[in-house]
Amino acid sequence: MTYGNDPGNPGGYPPPGGNYPPGGGYPPPPPGGNYPPGGGYPPPPPGGNYPPGGGYPPPPPGGGYGYGPPGGYAVPQYAHWGLRFGAWFIDSVIVGIPSGILYFIGVSMLASSFEVDPETGTVTTTGGSGAGLLFYGLGALVALAITLWLRYLEGTTGQTLGKRAVGIKTIKEETGEFLGFGMAFARALLHIVDALPGCIPIGYLWPIWDEKKQTFADKIVSSIVVRA
């Protein structure tokens, strides 16, 4: 029967009760929902062991799919103590040379501006002490400016000039992002903690045996130093 040609059913709708005639509509599902081969979705195999080429395989032991920490990035190789020391040494030279020259000039001018009478022991000034103090203060300002610049580079690019030279960088442990200037500056200040236990700066030596090669300051701000 074709519904569109049925005088008693001009709208072409199926008969009441949903009993579709042979050859049209959808057949009722088989008992138990077991669809025949080639149609529908077969039930999953026992234990969820999907066959090769289909489905999602079970995760590897430990649940890892090639991701690192919770941030979802793969952690590069941690920088060992030798690389960290090399970067620190280069940065120290960059800060120390220009400021050291100014310090030397200032101290020399201060020393030459005073004379001691060998007989009376009286100290007199010959002038130039003001200029000596000026050079000494200028050296301190240069050292501070270069130090802040290096911290800015580390916070925004992960690398100071020394770290760039040896191929390492500082990042956040959880996300792998750069620290930002504020956190990089705080980390530099917190390096004082690395020398608190005594004359031996054990915090600076901690990366030698630490699993993540961190100093105490790194652990406080949750930073790591890795190969760039």
C-alpha positions as CSV (number, residue, x, y, z in Angstrom):
1,M,0.0,0.0,0.0
2,T,1.2,3.5,-0.8
3,Y,0.0,5.9,1.8
4,G,-0.1,8.9,-0.6
5,N,-2.6,7.0,-2.9
6,D,-4.9,5.8,-0.1
7,P,-8.2,7.7,-0.3
8,G,-8.7,7.2,3.4
9,N,-5.3,8.6,4.2
10,P,-4.7,11.6,2.0
11,G,-1.9,12.9,4.1
12,G,0.3,9.9,3.5
13,Y,0.9,9.2,7.2
14,P,1.5,5.7,8.4
15,P,-1.4,3.8,10.0
16,P,-2.1,4.1,13.7
17,G,-0.2,1.7,16.0
18,G,3.1,2.1,14.2
19,N,2.7,-1.2,12.3
20,Y,4.7,-0.5,9.2
21,P,4.1,-2.6,6.2
22,P,6.8,-4.9,4.7
23,G,9.5,-3.1,2.8
24,G,9.1,0.3,4.5
25,G,10.1,1.9,7.7
26,Y,12.5,0.5,10.3
27,P,12.3,-3.2,11.3
28,P,12.0,-3.8,15.1
29,P,15.4,-4.5,16.8
30,P,16.3,-8.2,17.5
31,P,15.8,-9.6,20.9
32,G,18.4,-8.4,23.4
33,G,19.6,-5.6,21.1
34,N,22.1,-7.9,19.3
35,Y,22.3,-6.4,15.9
36,P,23.3,-8.5,13.0
37,P,26.8,-8.3,11.5
38,G,27.3,-5.2,9.3
39,G,24.8,-3.1,11.1
40,G,24.6,-1.2,14.4
41,Y,27.4,-1.1,17.0
42,P,28.6,-4.5,18.3
43,P,29.0,-4.8,22.1
44,P,32.5,-4.1,23.4
45,P,34.7,-7.2,24.1
46,P,35.0,-8.4,27.6
47,G,37.5,-6.3,29.7
48,G,37.4,-3.4,27.2
49,N,40.3,-4.9,25.1
50,Y,39.5,-3.4,21.7
51,P,40.8,-5.1,18.6
52,P,43.8,-3.6,16.7
53,G,42.9,-0.7,14.5
54,G,39.7,0.3,16.3
55,G,38.8,2.1,19.5
56,Y,41.2,3.7,21.9
57,P,43.9,1.5,23.4
58,P,44.3,1.4,27.2
59,P,46.7,4.0,28.6
60,P,50.3,3.0,29.2
61,P,51.4,2.2,32.8
62,G,51.3,5.4,34.9
63,G,48.7,7.0,32.6
64,G,51.3,8.9,30.5
65,Y,50.6,9.9,26.9
66,G,53.8,11.8,26.4
67,Y,52.8,14.7,28.6
68,G,54.9,16.1,31.4
69,P,53.6,17.9,34.5
70,P,49.9,18.9,35.0
71,G,50.4,21.8,32.7
72,G,50.5,19.4,29.7
73,Y,54.0,20.3,28.4
74,A,57.0,17.9,28.1
75,V,59.7,18.9,30.5
76,P,63.1,19.3,28.7
77,Q,66.3,18.1,30.3
78,Y,67.2,19.7,33.6
79,A,70.3,21.9,33.5
80,H,73.1,20.4,35.6
81,W,75.1,22.4,38.2
82,G,78.1,23.0,35.8
83,L,75.9,24.8,33.3
84,R,74.2,26.9,36.0
85,F,77.6,27.9,37.4
86,G,78.9,28.8,34.0
87,A,75.8,31.1,33.4
88,W,76.3,32.7,36.8
89,F,79.9,33.3,36.2
90,I,79.3,35.0,32.8
91,D,76.6,37.2,34.3
92,S,78.8,38.2,37.2
93,V,81.5,39.2,34.7
94,I,79.0,41.3,32.8
95,V,77.9,43.1,36.0
96,G,81.4,43.3,37.5
97,I,83.6,44.7,34.8
98,P,81.9,48.1,34.2
99,S,80.9,48.6,37.8
100,G,84.4,47.4,39.0
101,I,86.1,50.0,36.8
102,L,84.0,52.7,38.3
103,Y,84.6,51.4,41.8
104,F,88.3,51.4,41.2
105,I,88.4,55.0,39.9
106,G,86.3,56.2,42.8
107,V,88.4,54.4,45.5
108,S,91.6,55.6,43.9
109,M,90.4,59.2,43.9
110,L,89.3,58.9,47.5
111,A,92.6,57.4,48.6
112,S,94.6,60.2,46.8
113,S,92.5,63.0,48.3
114,F,93.7,62.4,51.8
115,E,97.2,62.9,53.2
116,V,98.6,61.9,56.6
117,D,101.2,64.0,58.3
118,P,103.9,61.5,59.4
119,E,104.9,63.6,62.4
120,T,101.6,64.6,63.8
121,G,99.3,61.9,62.3
122,T,96.9,64.6,61.2
123,V,94.8,63.7,58.2
124,T,94.2,66.4,55.6
125,T,92.3,66.4,52.4
126,T,93.7,67.6,49.1
127,G,90.4,67.7,47.2
128,G,88.9,65.2,44.8
129,S,87.0,63.3,47.5
130,G,83.7,64.4,46.1
131,A,84.5,63.1,42.6
132,G,85.7,59.9,44.1
133,L,82.4,59.4,45.9
134,L,80.6,60.2,42.7
135,F,82.4,57.5,40.7
136,Y,81.9,55.0,43.6
137,G,78.2,55.7,43.6
138,L,78.0,55.6,39.8
139,G,79.6,52.1,40.0
140,A,76.8,51.0,42.3
141,L,74.1,52.4,40.1
142,V,75.6,50.6,37.0
143,A,75.8,47.3,38.9
144,L,72.1,47.7,39.9
145,A,70.9,48.7,36.5
146,I,72.7,45.7,34.7
147,T,71.4,43.3,37.4
148,L,67.8,44.5,36.9
149,W,68.2,44.3,33.1
150,L,69.4,40.7,33.4
151,R,66.5,39.8,35.6
152,Y,64.1,41.4,33.1
153,L,65.7,39.2,30.3
154,E,65.3,36.1,32.5
155,G,61.7,36.9,33.3
156,T,60.6,37.6,29.8
157,T,62.8,35.3,27.7
158,G,63.9,32.7,30.3
159,Q,67.5,33.6,29.7
160,T,70.1,36.1,30.9
161,L,73.1,36.6,28.7
162,G,75.0,34.0,30.7
163,K,72.2,31.4,30.4
164,R,71.9,32.2,26.7
165,A,75.6,31.6,26.2
166,V,75.5,28.1,27.9
167,G,72.1,27.1,26.4
168,I,69.8,27.0,29.5
169,K,66.7,28.9,30.6
170,T,64.5,29.4,33.7
171,I,60.8,28.5,33.5
172,K,57.8,27.8,35.8
173,E,57.8,24.2,36.9
174,E,54.0,23.7,36.5
175,T,53.4,25.4,33.1
176,G,56.7,25.8,31.4
177,E,56.0,29.5,30.9
178,F,58.5,32.3,31.7
179,L,58.6,33.7,35.2
180,G,57.9,37.3,34.4
181,F,60.1,40.2,35.7
182,G,58.5,40.3,39.2
183,M,59.0,36.6,39.9
184,A,62.5,36.6,38.4
185,F,63.5,39.5,40.6
186,A,62.0,37.8,43.7
187,R,63.9,34.6,42.8
188,A,67.2,36.6,42.6
189,L,66.5,38.1,46.1
190,L,65.6,34.7,47.5
191,H,69.0,33.3,46.6
192,I,70.1,34.7,49.9
193,V,68.3,31.7,51.4
194,D,70.7,29.5,49.6
195,A,73.6,30.8,51.8
196,L,71.7,30.9,55.1
197,P,72.8,27.6,56.6
198,G,76.4,29.0,57.2
199,C,79.6,29.9,55.4
200,I,79.1,27.1,52.9
201,P,76.4,28.1,50.5
202,I,74.7,24.7,50.5
203,G,71.6,26.0,48.6
204,Y,73.8,26.9,45.7
205,L,75.3,23.4,45.7
206,W,71.9,21.7,46.1
207,P,71.4,21.2,42.3
208,I,74.3,18.8,42.3
209,W,72.2,16.0,43.9
210,D,68.7,17.3,43.6
211,E,66.3,15.4,41.3
212,K,65.1,18.5,39.6
213,K,68.5,20.4,39.9
214,Q,66.9,23.2,42.0
215,T,68.3,25.6,44.5
216,F,66.3,26.5,47.6
217,A,65.2,29.7,45.8
218,D,63.9,27.6,42.8
219,K,61.8,25.5,45.2
220,I,60.3,28.5,46.9
221,V,59.1,30.1,43.6
222,S,58.5,26.8,41.8
223,S,61.0,27.4,39.0
224,I,63.3,25.0,37.2
225,V,66.3,25.6,35.0
226,V,66.3,23.4,31.8
227,R,68.2,23.0,28.6
228,A,67.1,25.6,26.1
